[in-house]
Amino acid sequence: MTRTITSLNRILDVLPALADDPRIQVSFTIDEGSEFSVGVADRVRALGARMIPWSDATTTAFDLVIAASDNSDLRELKGSVLLIPHGAGYQKYSPYSAPAAGLDRELSGLAAAALWDRDRPIPARIGLSHGNQLTQLNRAAPELADRAVVIGDPCLDRLSMLARDRDRQRRLLGLREGQALVVVTSTWGPESTMGRWPTLPADLLAQLPYDEFRVAAILHPNVWAYHGSWQIEHWLKRARSAGLILIPPTGPWHSVLAAACCVLGDHGSLSAYAAGLQIPLVLAAFGDAEVAAGTSMAELGAQMPRLDRDQPLSDQIRRAIVEVDRAQLDRLADQVFARRGESLALLQGLMYKMMASTPSALPPVPEPSLTEPLSVPRVRALRAVIESNGDAATIRRLPAALSDLVRHEDLGHLVVTEGEPDERLAQNAAILVADQYMTETAAQEWGTATLSRLPGCRIAAAPVSENTIHAMLRDGRRIRASTRTRAGAHPDPGLLASALHYRLVRTRPSSLDPVAVTLGTTAVMVEFESTQ
């Protein structure tokens, strides 16, 4: 039984425990009483799963009912109910539970409506990710403590599997060797990362060198359901044009989190999962009033560093990556997740016991996440800031679309690739780069036309091979710039053109001597040759 994309995602983490058994027919039903039910039915259909109407489900006898939501009419379903948390344990107060005089607030996942039908207990078993969550269950319903079972966390186990294959996940995400992936995670509500700091993705992209960092954002499915995908993308339009990898609620967020070098989170479950993977974690927000006192999430909030919006973000992130205390993260995770690596096996044994059946002999295996390369946004306008030292240069590139968000003493020169939708950037470009390979003859014709169309442009450069460009200069010269870097390595056409710009503009007297260029963690030697 599912109600939201969040609860559906958790159930999908659990179901591999029932795989490969032709005796079991899995059916999905949706209790659509939530404002966050948008998209659930479409997602189930996309899976190709059998879906039955709620009205039929309430008149059908099931051997097992799996629920990851406490805000549902579980009392109407006939069958042995397994209630599991829809996140990293039972850590937060229910947003639908207001404080009352003399009464404790209800915990999310353990609302009385899901636990009791008048005096009849509803769940036959209540899954806990850690034994210490018995404290929360005893507070909510001490009579049900004997129904609690520690099941670990199948989501963390899946993430851990992906983290062991981290290099492959990074390749599928389009990350280059040496690039650090910074992941912004946000739960929902006004105290979340995006609620408190909605410009954080853009602020990061404006300050983090493009060739050293990539930025991804994983927003809680409720954010998508409430506002709609168009609105989310509309709010983040400039950030996406500057390279933000915006992950939809259906994934592949597992792969993105497993590939992260640093997570900027809040009081949502993904912060706990980051700790479980020992990924450097900095809190961009934290809803202290929403987190139950004495829980492991409250402890995480007390111990993790906070992101300071008044200090350079790049310095804070570099420091978090270098100074990470993995032992501290592991200790925090130990308070949230028990029986790590065993969750599916525990769930398999529990669910078959609840069905009075015997499991298959095959051990359950988590589902993979990303199996094909992810389409990532291409940044077509970059400002290249160069620090020079004679025959060597360090180039730091930043998305031009966000130049107004930061103060730079030197904005460098503007490099724009064909297809940039903002014509103002093309008109102000020092360098325009063709977005497809050409012959040198075609490159010369294209360059002449480009310089004629854009009077402010100094260099029109077209790639003629993987590591070579043909450049047309404003004064009529034609120059070939190339590097002998191994195939598939860093030097894109814009970098080669920036190295040429450095030689012609920044060195006195200008020359075509080779220049050693450092870009992030990559160093290349760029050579030049006049073709006329």
VENLINVEN-V54135 format. One record per residue. N is the residue number from 1. RES is the residue in one small letter. PHI is phi in radians with two decimals (none if undefined). NEAR is the number of other C-alpha atoms within 10 Angstrom. Layout:
n=[N & N]
res=[RES & RES]
phi=[PHI & PHI]
near=[NEAR & NEAR]
This chain:
n=[1 & 2 & 3 & 4 & 5 & 6 & 7 & 8 & 9 & 10 & 11 & 12 & 13 & 14 & 15 & 16 & 17 & 18 & 19 & 20 & 21 & 22 & 23 & 24 & 25 & 26 & 27 & 28 & 29 & 30 & 31 & 32 & 33 & 34 & 35 & 36 & 37 & 38 & 39 & 40 & 41 & 42 & 43 & 44 & 45 & 46 & 47 & 48 & 49 & 50 & 51 & 52 & 53 & 54 & 55 & 56 & 57 & 58 & 59 & 60 & 61 & 62 & 63 & 64 & 65 & 66 & 67 & 68 & 69 & 70 & 71 & 72 & 73 & 74 & 75 & 76 & 77 & 78 & 79 & 80 & 81 & 82 & 83 & 84 & 85 & 86 & 87 & 88 & 89 & 90 & 91 & 92 & 93 & 94 & 95 & 96 & 97 & 98 & 99 & 100 & 101 & 102 & 103 & 104 & 105 & 106 & 107 & 108 & 109 & 110 & 111 & 112 & 113 & 114 & 115 & 116 & 117 & 118 & 119 & 120 & 121 & 122 & 123 & 124 & 125 & 126 & 127 & 128 & 129 & 130 & 131 & 132 & 133 & 134 & 135 & 136 & 137 & 138 & 139 & 140 & 141 & 142 & 143 & 144 & 145 & 146 & 147 & 148 & 149 & 150 & 151 & 152 & 153 & 154 & 155 & 156 & 157 & 158 & 159 & 160 & 161 & 162 & 163 & 164 & 165 & 166 & 167 & 168 & 169 & 170 & 171 & 172 & 173 & 174 & 175 & 176 & 177 & 178 & 179 & 180 & 181 & 182 & 183 & 184 & 185 & 186 & 187 & 188 & 189 & 190 & 191 & 192 & 193 & 194 & 195 & 196 & 197 & 198 & 199 & 200 & 201 & 202 & 203 & 204 & 205 & 206 & 207 & 208 & 209 & 210 & 211 & 212 & 213 & 214 & 215 & 216 & 217 & 218 & 219 & 220 & 221 & 222 & 223 & 224 & 225 & 226 & 227 & 228 & 229 & 230 & 231 & 232 & 233 & 234 & 235 & 236 & 237 & 238 & 239 & 240 & 241 & 242 & 243 & 244 & 245 & 246 & 247 & 248 & 249 & 250 & 251 & 252 & 253 & 254 & 255 & 256 & 257 & 258 & 259 & 260 & 261 & 262 & 263 & 264 & 265 & 266 & 267 & 268 & 269 & 270 & 271 & 272 & 273 & 274 & 275 & 276 & 277 & 278 & 279 & 280 & 281 & 282 & 283 & 284 & 285 & 286 & 287 & 288 & 289 & 290 & 291 & 292 & 293 & 294 & 295 & 296 & 297 & 298 & 299 & 300 & 301 & 302 & 303 & 304 & 305 & 306 & 307 & 308 & 309 & 310 & 311 & 312 & 313 & 314 & 315 & 316 & 317 & 318 & 319 & 320 & 321 & 322 & 323 & 324 & 325 & 326 & 327 & 328 & 329 & 330 & 331 & 332 & 333 & 334 & 335 & 336 & 337 & 338 & 339 & 340 & 341 & 342 & 343 & 344 & 345 & 346 & 347 & 348 & 349 & 350 & 351 & 352 & 353 & 354 & 355 & 356 & 357 & 358 & 359 & 360 & 361 & 362 & 363 & 364 & 365 & 366 & 367 & 368 & 369 & 370 & 371 & 372 & 373 & 374 & 375 & 376 & 377 & 378 & 379 & 380 & 381 & 382 & 383 & 384 & 385 & 386 & 387 & 388 & 389 & 390 & 391 & 392 & 393 & 394 & 395 & 396 & 397 & 398 & 399 & 400 & 401 & 402 & 403 & 404 & 405 & 406 & 407 & 408 & 409 & 410 & 411 & 412 & 413 & 414 & 415 & 416 & 417 & 418 & 419 & 420 & 421 & 422 & 423 & 424 & 425 & 426 & 427 & 428 & 429 & 430 & 431 & 432 & 433 & 434 & 435 & 436 & 437 & 438 & 439 & 440 & 441 & 442 & 443 & 444 & 445 & 446 & 447 & 448 & 449 & 450 & 451 & 452 & 453 & 454 & 455 & 456 & 457 & 458 & 459 & 460 & 461 & 462 & 463 & 464 & 465 & 466 & 467 & 468 & 469 & 470 & 471 & 472 & 473 & 474 & 475 & 476 & 477 & 478 & 479 & 480 & 481 & 482 & 483 & 484 & 485 & 486 & 487 & 488 & 489 & 490 & 491 & 492 & 493 & 494 & 495 & 496 & 497 & 498 & 499 & 500 & 501 & 502 & 503 & 504 & 505 & 506 & 507 & 508 & 509 & 510 & 511 & 512 & 513 & 514 & 515 & 516 & 517 & 518 & 519 & 520 & 521 & 522 & 523 & 524 & 525 & 526 & 527 & 528 & 529 & 530 & 531 & 532]
res=[m & t & r & t & i & t & s & l & n & r & i & l & d & v & l & p & a & l & a & d & d & p & r & i & q & v & s & f & t & i & d & e & g & s & e & f & s & v & g & v & a & d & r & v & r & a & l & g & a & r & m & i & p & w & s & d & a & t & t & t & a & f & d & l & v & i & a & a & s & d & n & s & d & l & r & e & l & k & g & s & v & l & l & i & p & h & g & a & g & y & q & k & y & s & p & y & s & a & p & a & a & g & l & d & r & e & l & s & g & l & a & a & a & a & l & w & d & r & d & r & p & i & p & a & r & i & g & l & s & h & g & n & q & l & t & q & l & n & r & a & a & p & e & l & a & d & r & a & v & v & i & g & d & p & c & l & d & r & l & s & m & l & a & r & d & r & d & r & q & r & r & l & l & g & l & r & e & g & q & a & l & v & v & v & t & s & t & w & g & p & e & s & t & m & g & r & w & p & t & l & p & a & d & l & l & a & q & l & p & y & d & e & f & r & v & a & a & i & l & h & p & n & v & w & a & y & h & g & s & w & q & i & e & h & w & l & k & r & a & r & s & a & g & l & i & l & i & p & p & t & g & p & w & h & s & v & l & a & a & a & c & c & v & l & g & d & h & g & s & l & s & a & y & a & a & g & l & q & i & p & l & v & l & a & a & f & g & d & a & e & v & a & a & g & t & s & m & a & e & l & g & a & q & m & p & r & l & d & r & d & q & p & l & s & d & q & i & r & r & a & i & v & e & v & d & r & a & q & l & d & r & l & a & d & q & v & f & a & r & r & g & e & s & l & a & l & l & q & g & l & m & y & k & m & m & a & s & t & p & s & a & l & p & p & v & p & e & p & s & l & t & e & p & l & s & v & p & r & v & r & a & l & r & a & v & i & e & s & n & g & d & a & a & t & i & r & r & l & p & a & a & l & s & d & l & v & r & h & e & d & l & g & h & l & v & v & t & e & g & e & p & d & e & r & l & a & q & n & a & a & i & l & v & a & d & q & y & m & t & e & t & a & a & q & e & w & g & t & a & t & l & s & r & l & p & g & c & r & i & a & a & a & p & v & s & e & n & t & i & h & a & m & l & r & d & g & r & r & i & r & a & s & t & r & t & r & a & g & a & h & p & d & p & g & l & l & a & s & a & l & h & y & r & l & v & r & t & r & p & s & s & l & d & p & v & a & v & t & l & g & t & t & a & v & m & v & e & f & e & s & t & q]
phi=[none & -2.27 & -2.40 & -2.39 & -1.07 & -1.06 & -1.22 & -1.11 & -1.03 & -1.19 & -1.10 & -1.14 & -1.18 & -1.45 & -1.10 & -0.98 & -1.18 & -1.95 & -1.24 & 1.13 & -2.16 & -1.17 & -1.37 & -1.92 & -1.84 & -1.66 & -2.15 & -1.89 & -2.38 & -2.11 & -1.58 & -1.54 & -1.46 & -1.84 & -1.20 & -1.84 & -1.40 & -1.02 & 1.56 & -1.17 & -1.07 & -1.08 & -1.15 & -1.10 & -1.09 & -1.10 & -1.25 & 1.37 & -1.50 & -1.34 & -2.16 & -2.07 & -1.06 & -1.03 & -1.10 & -1.31 & -1.07 & -1.29 & -1.97 & -1.91 & -1.60 & -1.95 & -1.34 & -2.68 & -2.07 & -1.84 & -2.29 & -2.08 & -2.48 & -1.73 & -1.71 & -2.59 & -1.60 & -1.06 & -1.08 & -1.45 & -1.61 & -1.83 & 2.69 & -1.34 & -1.68 & -1.86 & -1.75 & -2.16 & -1.21 & -1.59 & -2.49 & -1.44 & 1.43 & -1.87 & -2.09 & -2.07 & -1.27 & -1.17 & -1.17 & -1.69 & -2.00 & -1.50 & -1.05 & -2.25 & -1.03 & 1.37 & -2.10 & -1.37 & -1.25 & -1.27 & -1.55 & -1.08 & 1.72 & -2.26 & -1.19 & -1.01 & -1.12 & -1.58 & -1.72 & -2.34 & -2.00 & 1.00 & -1.77 & -1.66 & -1.14 & -1.52 & -1.35 & -1.35 & -2.44 & -2.13 & -1.40 & -2.07 & -1.40 & -2.67 & -1.08 & -1.22 & -1.33 & -1.03 & -1.04 & -1.18 & -1.17 & -1.10 & -1.25 & -1.42 & -2.78 & -1.04 & -1.17 & -1.78 & -1.04 & -1.29 & -1.67 & -1.40 & -2.40 & -1.36 & -2.03 & 1.17 & -2.42 & -1.14 & -1.19 & -1.09 & -1.11 & -1.14 & -1.07 & -1.12 & -1.07 & -1.18 & -1.13 & -1.18 & -1.92 & -1.05 & -1.06 & -1.18 & -1.05 & -1.12 & -1.10 & -1.15 & -1.52 & 1.38 & -1.40 & -1.49 & -1.04 & 1.59 & -1.35 & -1.70 & -1.67 & -1.78 & -1.98 & -1.59 & -2.03 & -2.51 & -1.34 & -1.99 & 1.85 & -1.16 & -1.64 & -1.37 & -0.96 & -1.28 & -1.22 & -1.57 & -2.50 & -1.15 & -1.60 & -0.99 & -0.99 & -1.17 & -1.07 & -1.12 & -1.11 & -1.22 & -1.87 & -1.59 & -0.95 & -1.05 & -1.44 & -1.74 & -2.35 & -2.14 & -2.15 & -2.16 & -2.26 & -2.08 & -1.80 & -0.97 & -0.94 & -1.12 & -1.11 & -1.15 & -1.15 & -1.32 & -1.65 & 1.62 & -1.12 & -1.04 & -1.15 & -1.05 & -1.14 & -1.16 & -1.09 & -1.84 & -1.04 & -1.16 & -1.09 & -1.17 & -1.18 & -1.64 & 1.95 & -1.07 & -1.62 & -1.66 & -1.61 & -1.18 & -1.14 & -1.57 & 1.93 & -1.66 & -1.16 & -1.03 & -1.13 & -1.13 & -1.13 & -1.14 & -1.61 & -1.19 & -1.72 & -2.75 & -2.04 & -1.89 & -2.16 & -2.56 & -1.61 & -1.45 & -1.07 & -1.14 & -1.17 & -1.14 & -1.16 & -1.05 & -1.09 & -1.09 & -1.61 & 1.05 & -1.57 & -0.86 & -2.20 & -2.24 & -1.58 & -1.48 & -2.79 & -2.85 & -1.49 & -0.95 & -1.24 & -1.62 & -1.78 & -1.15 & -1.08 & 1.46 & -1.50 & -1.17 & -1.18 & -1.10 & -1.15 & -1.07 & -1.10 & -1.34 & -1.75 & -1.39 & -1.17 & -1.87 & -1.37 & -1.80 & -1.24 & -1.59 & -2.00 & -0.97 & -1.20 & -1.10 & -1.13 & -1.17 & -1.27 & -1.05 & -1.15 & -1.08 & -1.23 & -1.30 & -1.74 & -1.02 & -1.82 & -1.18 & -1.16 & -1.10 & -1.07 & -1.15 & -1.12 & -1.10 & -1.11 & -1.09 & -1.47 & -1.82 & -2.10 & -1.79 & 0.90 & -1.09 & 1.49 & -2.02 & -1.06 & -1.10 & -1.14 & -1.12 & -1.14 & -1.04 & -1.07 & -1.16 & -1.20 & -1.16 & -1.12 & -1.16 & -1.58 & 0.98 & -2.38 & -1.98 & -1.28 & -1.21 & -1.34 & -1.37 & -1.22 & -1.24 & -2.20 & -1.08 & -1.28 & -1.21 & -1.97 & -1.47 & -2.05 & -2.16 & -0.98 & -1.48 & -1.29 & -1.93 & -1.14 & -1.71 & -1.56 & -1.82 & -2.43 & -2.27 & -1.69 & -1.82 & -1.79 & -2.02 & -1.82 & -1.88 & -2.67 & 1.17 & -1.53 & -2.27 & -2.55 & -1.87 & -1.92 & -2.08 & -1.93 & -2.34 & -1.05 & -1.20 & -1.11 & -2.01 & -1.05 & -1.28 & -1.51 & -2.35 & -1.83 & -2.17 & -1.13 & -2.18 & -1.43 & 1.23 & -1.94 & -1.67 & -2.03 & -2.16 & -1.68 & -0.83 & 1.69 & -1.08 & -1.24 & -1.54 & -1.09 & -1.07 & -1.17 & -1.09 & -1.15 & -1.72 & -1.25 & -1.38 & -2.30 & -2.02 & -2.04 & -1.22 & -1.76 & -2.61 & -1.18 & -2.44 & -1.30 & -1.14 & -1.14 & -1.13 & -1.11 & -1.14 & -1.15 & -1.10 & -1.12 & -1.09 & -1.17 & -1.15 & -1.14 & -1.21 & -1.32 & -2.07 & -1.11 & -1.52 & -1.42 & -1.59 & -2.34 & -1.99 & -2.10 & -2.23 & -1.25 & -1.95 & -2.75 & -1.06 & -2.13 & -2.46 & -2.13 & -1.94 & -2.00 & -1.77 & -1.76 & -1.04 & -1.48 & 1.71 & -1.23 & -2.11 & -2.33 & -1.77 & -2.05 & -2.64 & -2.44 & -1.67 & -0.98 & -0.99 & -1.01 & 1.48 & -1.43 & -1.19 & -1.10 & -1.53 & -1.02 & -1.11 & -1.14 & -1.07 & -1.17 & -1.18 & -1.09 & -1.15 & -1.01 & -1.05 & -1.12 & -1.47 & -1.91 & -1.65 & -1.82 & -2.23 & -1.32 & -1.16 & -2.64 & -1.94 & -1.18 & -1.01 & -2.32 & -1.51 & -1.97 & -1.87 & -2.35 & 1.13 & -1.70 & -1.89 & -2.15 & -2.37 & -1.82 & -1.83 & -1.99 & -2.21 & -2.59 & -1.28 & -1.86 & -2.56]
near=[23 & 24 & 25 & 26 & 24 & 21 & 22 & 23 & 21 & 21 & 23 & 14 & 19 & 22 & 18 & 19 & 27 & 22 & 16 & 13 & 12 & 8 & 8 & 10 & 8 & 13 & 13 & 20 & 20 & 21 & 19 & 16 & 12 & 11 & 11 & 19 & 20 & 19 & 17 & 23 & 19 & 10 & 15 & 18 & 13 & 9 & 9 & 9 & 12 & 12 & 15 & 12 & 11 & 17 & 13 & 10 & 20 & 17 & 11 & 12 & 12 & 15 & 16 & 18 & 23 & 21 & 24 & 24 & 28 & 23 & 19 & 20 & 15 & 25 & 19 & 14 & 20 & 16 & 21 & 19 & 23 & 22 & 25 & 28 & 23 & 22 & 24 & 25 & 26 & 28 & 26 & 26 & 22 & 20 & 12 & 12 & 13 & 12 & 11 & 8 & 7 & 6 & 8 & 13 & 20 & 21 & 24 & 24 & 24 & 24 & 21 & 17 & 15 & 20 & 23 & 16 & 14 & 10 & 7 & 9 & 16 & 24 & 24 & 18 & 21 & 23 & 23 & 25 & 26 & 22 & 18 & 17 & 21 & 20 & 13 & 20 & 20 & 13 & 16 & 19 & 16 & 12 & 11 & 19 & 17 & 12 & 13 & 19 & 20 & 20 & 26 & 27 & 32 & 29 & 24 & 25 & 24 & 22 & 26 & 19 & 18 & 24 & 21 & 12 & 14 & 19 & 15 & 18 & 26 & 22 & 15 & 19 & 22 & 15 & 20 & 18 & 14 & 12 & 19 & 20 & 22 & 25 & 25 & 28 & 27 & 31 & 26 & 19 & 15 & 11 & 19 & 23 & 27 & 25 & 15 & 17 & 16 & 14 & 15 & 19 & 25 & 23 & 18 & 23 & 29 & 24 & 22 & 23 & 21 & 23 & 20 & 19 & 20 & 24 & 25 & 24 & 23 & 23 & 23 & 22 & 23 & 20 & 19 & 21 & 18 & 15 & 11 & 14 & 14 & 10 & 12 & 15 & 14 & 12 & 13 & 18 & 13 & 17 & 25 & 23 & 21 & 26 & 21 & 24 & 22 & 23 & 14 & 15 & 20 & 15 & 14 & 17 & 22 & 23 & 25 & 27 & 30 & 25 & 28 & 24 & 22 & 24 & 28 & 24 & 28 & 31 & 28 & 24 & 21 & 26 & 30 & 27 & 25 & 26 & 24 & 24 & 21 & 21 & 24 & 26 & 29 & 24 & 22 & 24 & 24 & 23 & 19 & 16 & 11 & 17 & 23 & 20 & 14 & 11 & 19 & 24 & 28 & 20 & 14 & 25 & 20 & 12 & 13 & 17 & 15 & 18 & 19 & 13 & 12 & 6 & 9 & 15 & 19 & 16 & 11 & 16 & 22 & 15 & 12 & 20 & 17 & 9 & 10 & 17 & 14 & 16 & 11 & 15 & 22 & 17 & 14 & 21 & 23 & 16 & 20 & 28 & 28 & 19 & 16 & 18 & 17 & 15 & 26 & 26 & 18 & 19 & 24 & 23 & 17 & 19 & 23 & 17 & 12 & 18 & 15 & 11 & 12 & 11 & 20 & 15 & 8 & 10 & 13 & 21 & 14 & 20 & 15 & 13 & 16 & 18 & 11 & 10 & 13 & 14 & 10 & 16 & 13 & 13 & 19 & 25 & 29 & 25 & 25 & 25 & 20 & 22 & 16 & 14 & 11 & 12 & 13 & 18 & 20 & 18 & 23 & 20 & 26 & 25 & 26 & 22 & 22 & 20 & 16 & 9 & 14 & 12 & 10 & 11 & 6 & 10 & 16 & 18 & 20 & 24 & 28 & 27 & 24 & 13 & 13 & 15 & 11 & 12 & 10 & 9 & 20 & 23 & 15 & 17 & 25 & 23 & 26 & 31 & 25 & 21 & 15 & 11 & 15 & 17 & 13 & 19 & 11 & 14 & 23 & 19 & 12 & 18 & 26 & 18 & 12 & 19 & 20 & 12 & 11 & 17 & 13 & 15 & 21 & 19 & 29 & 31 & 32 & 30 & 27 & 21 & 15 & 17 & 21 & 24 & 29 & 31 & 33 & 24 & 20 & 17 & 8 & 13 & 12 & 22 & 20 & 22 & 24 & 27 & 18 & 13 & 15 & 11 & 9 & 10 & 14 & 19 & 25 & 14 & 27 & 25 & 18 & 28 & 30 & 24 & 29 & 26 & 19 & 21 & 22 & 15 & 13 & 15 & 14 & 9 & 8 & 12 & 13 & 15 & 12 & 19 & 20 & 18 & 24 & 17 & 21 & 18 & 11 & 16 & 16 & 20 & 18 & 24 & 19 & 22 & 14 & 12 & 11 & 7]
